[in-house]
Amino acid sequence: MSHLRAVLVPCQEPTSIEPRAFRAPQPLKSIPSLEVAWSYASAHAASFASRHPKTLAAAVSLGLAGFAATAFGVAPMVPDASLLPKSTVVVEAATADVSSQLEALAGHDYDVYRSDATRPGDTAEALLGRLGVTDAASIAFLRTDPAAKKLFEGHAGKRVQARVDANGQLEELVGRYGAPGNDKLPTLFTRLRVERVGDSLVAYTTIAPLASRQLLASGTVRTTL
Protein backbone atom coordinates (compact mmCIF):
# COMPACT_ATOMS: atom_id res chain seq x y z
CA MET A 1 0.00 0.00 0.00
CA SER A 2 1.53 3.30 -1.16
CA HIS A 3 1.77 6.34 1.09
CA LEU A 4 1.45 9.92 -0.02
CA ARG A 5 3.67 12.48 1.64
CA ALA A 6 2.87 16.13 1.50
CA VAL A 7 5.71 18.62 1.68
CA LEU A 8 4.90 22.10 2.81
CA VAL A 9 7.09 24.88 1.34
CA PRO A 10 6.98 28.25 3.02
CA CYS A 11 5.45 30.90 0.71
CA GLN A 12 7.67 33.83 -0.10
CA GLU A 13 6.36 37.31 0.19
CA PRO A 14 5.80 39.17 -3.15
CA THR A 15 8.63 41.43 -4.09
CA SER A 16 7.77 45.07 -4.63
CA ILE A 17 9.08 47.03 -7.67
CA GLU A 18 10.35 50.42 -6.74
CA PRO A 19 9.67 53.14 -9.33
CA ARG A 20 12.77 54.69 -10.82
CA ALA A 21 13.07 58.37 -11.47
CA PHE A 22 12.91 59.47 -15.18
CA ARG A 23 16.08 61.11 -16.38
CA ALA A 24 15.80 63.66 -19.18
CA PRO A 25 18.15 63.12 -22.14
CA GLN A 26 21.28 65.17 -21.87
CA PRO A 27 21.75 67.71 -24.63
CA LEU A 28 24.41 66.94 -27.17
CA LYS A 29 27.53 68.93 -27.07
CA SER A 30 27.57 71.62 -29.74
CA ILE A 31 29.99 71.19 -32.62
CA PRO A 32 31.55 73.99 -34.70
CA SER A 33 29.38 75.17 -37.56
CA LEU A 34 30.32 74.67 -41.20
CA GLU A 35 31.29 78.30 -41.61
CA VAL A 36 33.67 78.17 -38.66
CA ALA A 37 35.25 74.96 -39.95
CA TRP A 38 35.63 76.44 -43.43
CA SER A 39 37.20 79.61 -42.05
CA TYR A 40 39.59 77.52 -39.96
CA ALA A 41 40.61 75.40 -42.99
CA SER A 42 41.01 78.48 -45.20
CA ALA A 43 43.21 80.18 -42.64
CA HIS A 44 45.46 77.12 -42.38
CA ALA A 45 45.65 76.79 -46.18
CA ALA A 46 46.57 80.46 -46.57
CA SER A 47 49.17 80.13 -43.83
CA PHE A 48 50.69 77.08 -45.50
CA ALA A 49 50.76 78.82 -48.90
CA SER A 50 52.49 81.88 -47.42
CA ARG A 51 55.07 79.79 -45.58
CA HIS A 52 55.77 77.25 -48.35
CA PRO A 53 55.07 78.90 -51.75
CA LYS A 54 57.64 76.88 -53.63
CA THR A 55 56.34 73.58 -52.29
CA LEU A 56 52.77 74.45 -53.28
CA ALA A 57 53.86 75.50 -56.79
CA ALA A 58 55.83 72.27 -57.23
CA ALA A 59 52.84 70.18 -56.13
CA VAL A 60 50.50 71.90 -58.59
CA SER A 61 53.02 71.54 -61.44
CA LEU A 62 53.48 67.86 -60.65
CA GLY A 63 49.72 67.29 -60.71
CA LEU A 64 49.32 69.04 -64.08
CA ALA A 65 52.22 67.07 -65.50
CA GLY A 66 50.51 63.86 -64.40
CA PHE A 67 47.29 64.84 -66.20
CA ALA A 68 49.24 65.69 -69.36
CA ALA A 69 51.05 62.35 -69.28
CA THR A 70 47.76 60.51 -68.83
CA ALA A 71 46.19 62.33 -71.79
CA PHE A 72 49.25 61.63 -73.94
CA GLY A 73 49.09 57.95 -73.04
CA VAL A 74 45.37 57.62 -73.78
CA ALA A 75 45.43 59.54 -77.10
CA PRO A 76 47.27 56.83 -79.12
CA MET A 77 44.61 54.30 -78.06
CA VAL A 78 41.93 56.12 -80.14
CA PRO A 79 41.54 54.45 -83.57
CA ASP A 80 42.40 56.40 -86.71
CA ALA A 81 39.26 57.69 -88.45
CA SER A 82 40.71 56.87 -91.90
CA LEU A 83 41.01 53.18 -90.96
CA LEU A 84 37.39 52.79 -89.85
CA PRO A 85 35.09 50.83 -92.19
CA LYS A 86 33.06 52.92 -94.62
CA SER A 87 29.89 52.12 -96.54
CA THR A 88 27.95 53.90 -99.28
CA VAL A 89 24.16 53.99 -99.09
CA VAL A 90 22.21 54.71 -102.30
CA VAL A 91 18.49 55.45 -102.02
CA GLU A 92 16.34 56.13 -105.06
CA ALA A 93 13.97 59.06 -104.52
CA ALA A 94 10.89 59.42 -106.66
CA THR A 95 10.60 62.88 -108.26
CA ALA A 96 7.32 64.62 -108.91
CA ASP A 97 6.05 65.16 -112.43
CA VAL A 98 7.12 68.77 -112.96
CA SER A 99 6.16 68.94 -116.62
CA SER A 100 2.47 68.44 -115.90
CA GLN A 101 2.60 71.16 -113.26
CA LEU A 102 4.24 73.59 -115.68
CA GLU A 103 1.59 72.87 -118.30
CA ALA A 104 -1.14 73.51 -115.73
CA LEU A 105 0.46 76.80 -114.69
CA ALA A 106 0.83 77.88 -118.30
CA GLY A 107 -2.94 77.85 -118.67
CA HIS A 108 -3.41 80.41 -115.88
CA ASP A 109 -3.09 84.16 -116.19
CA TYR A 110 -1.01 85.86 -113.53
CA ASP A 111 -0.13 89.42 -112.57
CA VAL A 112 3.24 90.60 -111.28
CA TYR A 113 3.65 93.38 -108.71
CA ARG A 114 6.78 95.50 -108.92
CA SER A 115 7.88 98.55 -106.91
CA ASP A 116 10.32 101.33 -107.71
CA ALA A 117 10.93 105.04 -107.15
CA THR A 118 11.19 107.95 -109.55
CA ARG A 119 14.69 109.23 -110.36
CA PRO A 120 15.99 112.66 -111.39
CA GLY A 121 15.17 113.30 -115.06
CA ASP A 122 12.94 110.22 -115.17
CA THR A 123 10.49 109.69 -118.06
CA ALA A 124 7.37 107.57 -118.41
CA GLU A 125 9.16 105.12 -120.69
CA ALA A 126 12.14 104.72 -118.30
CA LEU A 127 9.97 104.27 -115.20
CA LEU A 128 7.58 101.77 -116.79
CA GLY A 129 10.54 99.91 -118.29
CA ARG A 130 11.94 99.32 -114.79
CA LEU A 131 8.50 98.14 -113.69
CA GLY A 132 8.33 95.58 -116.52
CA VAL A 133 5.69 97.39 -118.64
CA THR A 134 6.18 96.97 -122.39
CA ASP A 135 2.78 98.26 -123.50
CA ALA A 136 3.21 101.35 -125.70
CA ALA A 137 -0.32 102.59 -124.97
CA SER A 138 0.38 102.64 -121.22
CA ILE A 139 3.59 104.59 -121.78
CA ALA A 140 1.77 107.15 -123.93
CA PHE A 141 -0.99 107.52 -121.33
CA LEU A 142 1.45 108.36 -118.51
CA ARG A 143 3.19 110.83 -120.81
CA THR A 144 0.02 112.74 -121.80
CA ASP A 145 -2.53 112.42 -118.98
CA PRO A 146 -2.62 115.57 -116.77
CA ALA A 147 -2.97 113.65 -113.51
CA ALA A 148 -0.38 111.00 -114.41
CA LYS A 149 2.20 113.58 -115.52
CA LYS A 150 2.41 114.96 -111.96
CA LEU A 151 4.28 111.82 -111.02
CA PHE A 152 7.32 113.12 -112.92
CA GLU A 153 7.10 116.71 -111.68
CA GLY A 154 8.90 118.10 -108.67
CA HIS A 155 11.39 116.14 -106.60
CA ALA A 156 12.41 112.57 -107.35
CA GLY A 157 11.99 109.63 -104.96
CA LYS A 158 8.22 109.15 -105.33
CA ARG A 159 7.26 105.55 -104.50
CA VAL A 160 5.51 103.72 -107.36
CA GLN A 161 3.94 100.25 -107.43
CA ALA A 162 2.64 98.64 -110.63
CA ARG A 163 0.63 95.52 -111.42
CA VAL A 164 1.56 94.03 -114.78
CA ASP A 165 0.02 91.04 -116.56
CA ALA A 166 1.89 88.22 -118.30
CA ASN A 167 1.96 90.17 -121.59
CA GLY A 168 3.65 93.25 -120.07
CA GLN A 169 0.47 95.32 -120.08
CA LEU A 170 -0.13 97.78 -117.25
CA GLU A 171 -3.16 96.85 -115.15
CA GLU A 172 -2.74 99.21 -112.21
CA LEU A 173 -0.25 101.82 -111.00
CA VAL A 174 -0.17 103.53 -107.60
CA GLY A 175 2.14 106.45 -106.82
CA ARG A 176 2.58 108.24 -103.49
CA TYR A 177 4.14 111.65 -102.93
CA GLY A 178 3.66 114.78 -100.83
CA ALA A 179 0.41 116.70 -100.73
CA PRO A 180 0.36 120.16 -102.34
CA GLY A 181 0.94 123.01 -99.89
CA ASN A 182 3.57 123.23 -97.17
CA ASP A 183 0.93 123.16 -94.42
CA LYS A 184 -0.23 119.67 -95.51
CA LEU A 185 3.16 117.98 -95.83
CA PRO A 186 3.49 116.77 -92.19
CA THR A 187 0.06 115.07 -92.08
CA LEU A 188 -1.21 114.39 -95.64
CA PHE A 189 0.05 112.82 -98.87
CA THR A 190 -1.15 112.48 -102.47
CA ARG A 191 -2.08 109.09 -103.88
CA LEU A 192 -2.06 108.75 -107.69
CA ARG A 193 -3.94 105.75 -109.01
CA VAL A 194 -3.94 104.60 -112.63
CA GLU A 195 -6.18 101.62 -113.33
CA ARG A 196 -7.55 99.87 -116.37
CA VAL A 197 -11.26 100.15 -117.01
CA GLY A 198 -12.21 97.99 -119.97
CA ASP A 199 -9.65 98.69 -122.71
CA SER A 200 -8.58 102.14 -121.49
CA LEU A 201 -6.69 103.59 -118.53
CA VAL A 202 -8.07 106.09 -116.02
CA ALA A 203 -5.97 108.25 -113.67
CA TYR A 204 -7.06 110.23 -110.61
CA THR A 205 -5.48 111.59 -107.40
CA THR A 206 -6.72 111.67 -103.80
CA ILE A 207 -5.42 113.32 -100.62
CA ALA A 208 -5.10 110.89 -97.69
CA PRO A 209 -3.76 111.24 -94.11
CA LEU A 210 -0.38 109.80 -93.25
CA ALA A 211 -0.32 106.68 -91.07
CA SER A 212 2.63 104.88 -89.47
CA ARG A 213 3.24 101.17 -90.02
CA GLN A 214 6.04 98.68 -89.45
CA LEU A 215 8.01 97.27 -92.37
CA LEU A 216 10.61 94.51 -92.43
CA ALA A 217 13.38 94.71 -95.03
CA SER A 218 16.81 93.23 -95.65
CA GLY A 219 19.83 94.21 -97.68
CA THR A 220 23.42 93.33 -98.53
CA VAL A 221 26.35 95.69 -97.94
CA ARG A 222 28.73 95.26 -100.87
CA THR A 223 31.16 98.08 -100.01
CA THR A 224 32.72 99.29 -96.79
CA LEU A 225 30.91 101.95 -94.81
Secondary structure, DSSP 8 states (H G I E B T S, - for coil): ---------------------------------HHHHHHHHHHHHHHHHHH-HHHHHHHHHHHHHHHHHHHHHHGGGS--GGGS-------------HHHHHHHHHTS--EEEEEEE--TT--HHHHHHHTT---HHHHHHHHH-HHHHGGGSSSS--EEEEEEETTS-EEEEEEEEE-SSTTTTTTEEEEEEEEEETTEEEEEEEEEE-------------S--
